[in-house]
């Protein structure tokens, strides 16, 4: 529930959402307006869409930090939107977390949703749960991933890798995480 101590105070941390770009897709205007208001009050820039097709069109020139999306749309599937955001994640090199909201129970959602999402909230949504999920996902969206393992290795110690010959590189290469090491032949 919203805090009743101060009507100008919302439970979100405004520093976490400052300048966050959030794409909010919900076919219910009241829900869309409420969530947009809550997020904008905390500094987020919210692009709200009433349909999957409008959201897909909007993504042609916009890469959000977070997607918040209703699961059920009359005559439209949410899967193309989720797939498009996943492809933007790969091309941008940073995660774009997805929060799905629906009246579906978890079993029906699992049957309908073939692509993994970071969070799911069942409607009616508790404002505190919504706030917690958005805050956690906003932190996740600030993570930047290297495009490849090679890029990660180069970024670990670019001077050593650029100035040394192949023989020297083996002894001076940065340590890779243990799960990346290949077993000895």
Helices and strands as residue ranges (DSSP letters): H 14-17, E 21-25, H 29-41, E 45-49, H 52-58, G 59-61, E 66-70, H 79-92, E 97-102, H 106-112, E 119-122, H 127-141, H 149-156, H 158-163, H 166-172, G 178-180
